[in-house]
Amino acid sequence: MKKTVLSITLIILSTFAFSQTKPDISQIDDPKSLPVLFQQSAAEYRALCYQAFNLAELRISCINKRDIKRNHLAIITDLDETILDNSYSEANLIMEGKTYTSAAWKKWTNLSAATAVPGAIDFLKYVHDKGIEIYYISNRKTDELASTLKNLQKLGLPNADEAHTLLYSTESPKEVRRQLVMKDHKVVMLLGDNLNDFAEVFEKKTINQRFQSTDDFRKEWGNKFIVLPNPVYGEWENALYNYDFKLSPEEKKATRLQLLKGY
Ligand SMILES: [Mg+2]
């Protein structure tokens, strides 16, 4: 009898534990699953990344040797979804029926397991071989520095050291850190998946303001500014919700539907 009770208890406990870690995947209806699959499974996503880095390399190849020798040239690049592919973290959140938290993000970055965005490694090596320095400016937190450097070094990326990696400390806008690099360097290119990676004017702006500033910079895209695709998250998504991070999934869904433009 005791054995039977124990077995039943164990079955109940293991069923409970299983249901905690493995929600019924057929019941999950997360709007992020499609863009995550675009990043992970669409050859079109890979092609867009190669296109961005091919164009970036073409621009760098036009810089003459004298300019590189005389001036202290540098490029500034973002990390997440520009150089590092973190779609695995997003996929895990969906499969576990969870949403983003800073703890879940840290759990992922602690693994130093991000792969490279297609074309990123070859491009950065090309830039480095030309004698141009690379600065990584990311809004990863400073307590993620060690795991981030480990990840970059695993991928064999040049300038993957503390001096070239400027993470988020107290100031949110990247402009402060960009200015630090610009003090001693002539910055010839910026790369990012988020328009905040290029200019402060994009920070916390409405959809229409973001459009206007993008138009104002129209000559820079594909020239000094190289944009990588990120359909999963970013300031474009925050702008949809007017930077209200407290909206429920239902409120977000309603907002998205209201924003659709039909004919
Ligand atoms: Mg990014």
Residues whose N, C-alpha, C, O or C-beta is under 5 A from the ligand:
A	BS01	MG	D78 L79 D80 E81 T82 D193
